[in-house]
């Protein structure tokens, strides 16, 4: 273990209990995976009849049957 990690362990062991929670949250934030933000401008642009989702399988079947 590195000297810095040993010092960190020692300092954490000396902390009063009421200060452990905030420090724990800070450490967890450092280990969290970054949130991936995606720009999807096409979301919400589809317009269709109200029952389109309900009829999706029927529409796909009719498309398959009309193909040569």
Z-matrix of the N, CA and C atoms (Angstrom, degrees):
N
C 1 1.439
C 2 1.527 1 108.22
N 3 1.337 2 115.78 1 140.73
C 4 1.461 3 119.35 2 -178.48
C 5 1.533 4 110.99 3 -71.65
N 6 1.307 5 114.78 4 162.74
C 7 1.462 6 121.23 5 179.70
C 8 1.531 7 110.00 6 -62.05
N 9 1.317 8 117.03 7 -40.16
C 10 1.464 9 120.09 8 -179.75
C 11 1.530 10 111.50 9 -64.42
N 12 1.328 11 117.35 10 -40.16
C 13 1.463 12 120.29 11 178.28
C 14 1.527 13 110.85 12 -66.34
N 15 1.310 14 116.00 13 -40.26
C 16 1.468 15 119.37 14 177.63
C 17 1.520 16 110.98 15 -61.96
N 18 1.327 17 116.31 16 -42.82
C 19 1.459 18 119.85 17 178.20
C 20 1.531 19 110.71 18 -63.66
N 21 1.319 20 116.43 19 -42.52
C 22 1.462 21 120.24 20 178.72
C 23 1.526 22 111.15 21 -60.33
N 24 1.320 23 116.74 22 -45.43
C 25 1.476 24 120.82 23 176.84
C 26 1.529 25 110.65 24 -57.90
N 27 1.308 26 115.96 25 -44.98
C 28 1.463 27 120.61 26 -178.62
C 29 1.531 28 110.55 27 -63.10
N 30 1.329 29 116.68 28 -45.16
C 31 1.467 30 120.39 29 -179.44
C 32 1.532 31 111.91 30 -65.47
N 33 1.316 32 116.78 31 -40.65
C 34 1.471 33 120.46 32 178.98
C 35 1.524 34 109.81 33 -63.34
N 36 1.311 35 117.28 34 -40.13
C 37 1.468 36 120.53 35 178.77
C 38 1.528 37 111.78 36 -62.85
N 39 1.320 38 117.58 37 -26.78
C 40 1.468 39 121.30 38 -179.26
C 41 1.528 40 113.09 39 -85.80
N 42 1.320 41 117.91 40 -11.99
C 43 1.468 42 120.44 41 -177.21
C 44 1.524 43 111.99 42 -65.62
N 45 1.340 44 116.45 43 142.19
C 46 1.465 45 118.67 44 171.41
C 47 1.533 46 108.98 45 -68.80
N 48 1.312 47 116.97 46 150.21
C 49 1.464 48 122.97 47 -174.10
C 50 1.526 49 112.88 48 -54.09
N 51 1.318 50 118.87 49 -37.87
C 52 1.467 51 121.15 50 -176.71
C 53 1.531 52 113.21 51 -68.90
N 54 1.318 53 117.69 52 -14.21
C 55 1.464 54 120.89 53 178.66
C 56 1.528 55 112.33 54 -98.73
N 57 1.312 56 117.02 55 -5.16
C 58 1.468 57 120.34 56 -178.19
C 59 1.531 58 110.93 57 -70.68
N 60 1.336 59 117.74 58 -41.87
C 61 1.470 60 121.93 59 -178.07
C 62 1.517 61 113.57 60 -56.45
N 63 1.339 62 118.14 61 -53.49
C 64 1.471 63 119.06 62 179.42
C 65 1.533 64 112.92 63 -60.83
N 66 1.323 65 115.89 64 -39.00
C 67 1.465 66 119.10 65 178.89
C 68 1.529 67 110.64 66 -66.60
N 69 1.314 68 116.86 67 -40.36
C 70 1.462 69 121.30 68 178.43
C 71 1.526 70 110.44 69 -60.45
N 72 1.338 71 117.30 70 -43.35
C 73 1.471 72 120.69 71 177.96
C 74 1.529 73 110.73 72 -61.32
N 75 1.318 74 116.20 73 -41.94
C 76 1.466 75 120.61 74 178.94
C 77 1.527 76 111.50 75 -60.70
N 78 1.318 77 116.58 76 -45.48
C 79 1.466 78 120.77 77 -179.47
C 80 1.527 79 109.99 78 -65.82
N 81 1.329 80 117.11 79 -42.40
C 82 1.473 81 120.05 80 178.33
C 83 1.521 82 111.35 81 -60.62
N 84 1.350 83 116.81 82 -40.04
C 85 1.471 84 120.17 83 177.77
C 86 1.525 85 111.05 84 -60.71
N 87 1.312 86 116.41 85 -37.33
C 88 1.461 87 120.55 86 -179.85
C 89 1.521 88 112.13 87 -67.62
N 90 1.324 89 116.68 88 -27.81
C 91 1.461 90 120.99 89 -177.60
C 92 1.526 91 112.89 90 -93.31
N 93 1.322 92 117.12 91 -10.70
C 94 1.465 93 120.80 92 -176.44
C 95 1.520 94 110.39 93 -68.40
N 96 1.312 95 114.74 94 146.53
C 97 1.461 96 120.70 95 176.17
C 98 1.529 97 108.51 96 -70.32
N 99 1.314 98 117.69 97 140.65
C 100 1.468 99 119.09 98 178.62
C 101 1.532 100 110.54 99 -66.18
N 102 1.312 101 115.66 100 142.91
C 103 1.453 102 121.45 101 178.33
C 104 1.515 103 108.78 102 -74.44
N 105 1.319 104 117.10 103 127.94
C 106 1.458 105 121.60 104 179.60
C 107 1.526 106 108.00 105 -90.32
N 108 1.316 107 115.31 106 119.50
C 109 1.462 108 120.80 107 178.78
C 110 1.516 109 107.47 108 -104.52
N 111 1.319 110 114.65 109 126.95
C 112 1.466 111 119.13 110 -178.86
C 113 1.518 112 109.11 111 -114.79
N 114 1.301 113 115.99 112 139.17
C 115 1.449 114 121.46 113 176.71
C 116 1.529 115 107.08 114 -95.69
N 117 1.311 116 115.81 115 107.88
C 118 1.463 117 121.52 116 -178.68
C 119 1.526 118 108.68 117 -119.23
N 120 1.324 119 117.36 118 81.27
C 121 1.458 120 120.44 119 -173.58
C 122 1.527 121 114.25 120 -66.77
N 123 1.327 122 117.80 121 -17.80
C 124 1.460 123 119.97 122 -176.82
C 125 1.522 124 113.19 123 -82.79
N 126 1.314 125 118.15 124 -9.23
C 127 1.464 126 120.97 125 -178.77
C 128 1.518 127 109.31 126 -64.79
N 129 1.303 128 115.65 127 132.27
C 130 1.453 129 121.11 128 177.74
C 131 1.506 130 114.22 129 84.60
N 132 1.325 131 118.28 130 7.61
C 133 1.461 132 119.66 131 -177.90
C 134 1.521 133 113.00 132 -97.12
N 135 1.323 134 118.65 133 -5.96
C 136 1.456 135 121.64 134 -179.38
C 137 1.522 136 109.66 135 -78.29
N 138 1.306 137 115.60 136 129.50
C 139 1.445 138 120.42 137 175.73
C 140 1.520 139 107.52 138 -118.38
N 141 1.321 140 116.63 139 134.03
C 142 1.460 141 121.17 140 -179.63
C 143 1.525 142 108.85 141 -156.71
N 144 1.326 143 114.51 142 172.01
C 145 1.451 144 120.02 143 177.54
C 146 1.522 145 109.11 144 -62.97
N 147 1.343 146 117.48 145 155.71
C 148 1.458 147 120.69 146 -178.39
C 149 1.533 148 114.56 147 -57.13
N 150 1.332 149 118.04 148 -30.95
C 151 1.463 150 120.05 149 -176.48
C 152 1.523 151 112.61 150 -96.90
N 153 1.338 152 117.52 151 13.95
C 154 1.464 153 121.40 152 -175.86
C 155 1.530 154 111.91 153 -56.56
N 156 1.321 155 117.56 154 -46.50
C 157 1.465 156 120.87 155 -178.56
C 158 1.523 157 110.71 156 -64.50
N 159 1.322 158 116.83 157 -38.69
C 160 1.460 159 120.39 158 179.83
C 161 1.527 160 111.43 159 -67.41
N 162 1.333 161 116.84 160 -31.51
C 163 1.470 162 120.75 161 -176.91
C 164 1.529 163 112.95 162 -97.06
N 165 1.319 164 118.54 163 7.65
C 166 1.466 165 121.71 164 -173.30
C 167 1.525 166 112.74 165 -55.66
N 168 1.337 167 118.13 166 -47.01
C 169 1.472 168 120.10 167 -179.30
C 170 1.523 169 110.89 168 -64.13
N 171 1.303 170 116.87 169 -40.78
C 172 1.469 171 120.61 170 178.63
C 173 1.526 172 110.75 171 -63.05
N 174 1.316 173 116.99 172 -42.26
C 175 1.471 174 121.66 173 179.02
C 176 1.521 175 110.29 174 -63.44
N 177 1.326 176 117.52 175 -43.99
C 178 1.469 177 121.17 176 179.79
C 179 1.520 178 111.17 177 -64.43
N 180 1.326 179 117.43 178 -41.45
C 181 1.477 180 120.11 179 177.40
C 182 1.515 181 111.48 180 -61.46
N 183 1.317 182 116.95 181 -42.39
C 184 1.468 183 119.80 182 -179.69
C 185 1.519 184 110.59 183 -66.30
N 186 1.319 185 118.24 184 -34.69
C 187 1.460 186 121.89 185 176.62
C 188 1.526 187 110.84 186 -66.17
N 189 1.346 188 117.15 187 -40.93
C 190 1.471 189 121.43 188 178.40
C 191 1.513 190 110.91 189 -63.62
N 192 1.313 191 117.99 190 -39.47
C 193 1.463 192 122.23 191 -178.00
C 194 1.522 193 112.15 192 -72.88
N 195 1.319 194 117.89 193 -26.10
C 196 1.466 195 119.96 194 -178.45
C 197 1.515 196 112.23 195 -87.24
N 198 1.332 197 118.33 196 -8.64
C 199 1.456 198 121.21 197 178.03
C 200 1.514 199 110.27 198 -73.07
N 201 1.358 200 118.58 199 144.11
C 202 1.475 201 120.60 200 -179.57
C 203 1.501 202 112.58 201 -70.22
